[in-house]
Amino acid sequence: MGSIILVAIYVVYQIFDYRSSIKRAEENTQQGQTEEKSLSPPNPEKLEIASLKVMTLKDVQHNNGLCGKRVFVAIKNFVFDVTNSDAYKPDGPYGVFAGHDISISLGKMNISEEFLDMYGTVTQPEDEIANMNSWFSYFYTKYPVIGRLDDKKQD
């Protein structure tokens, strides 16, 4: 009789332990998903743009890293300060991007000057749009967004 009671207690313990391990796993999964969502950059179209400084393409072009100036790049009408990255300084591997809208270049995965400052003037295939969005997400997680380009205010 005593061994039956011990077996019953053991079975009950295993059931409760199993249930609590499932609950812990669910909580850990939910916590991981919450952390993942908070680290994910928002869709560029859903960024809170009202608080960002309105800039022109000329403002971005002026900040090209020459003569001690900061280095800005624009992607999908959002301006990023990449000054702290040696890669975007004028003598860096991506120095050609300094002071430019690089949206189309990133979409085409091409660093030649012919695709600079063209965003909004050409239609891109879906794979290039996906590339551009992916690069936007990368920049958003790595560099501060400091402004937005106003298409109507380009002078």
Secondary structure, 3 states (H helix, E strand, C coil): CHHHHHHHHHHHHHHHHHHHHHHHHHHHHHHHHHHHHHHCCCCHHHCCCCCCEEECHHHHHHCECHHHCCEEEEECCEEEECCCCHHHCCCCCCHHHCCEECHHHHHHCCCCHHHCCCCCCCCCCHHHHHHHHHHHHHHHHHCCEEEEECCCCCC
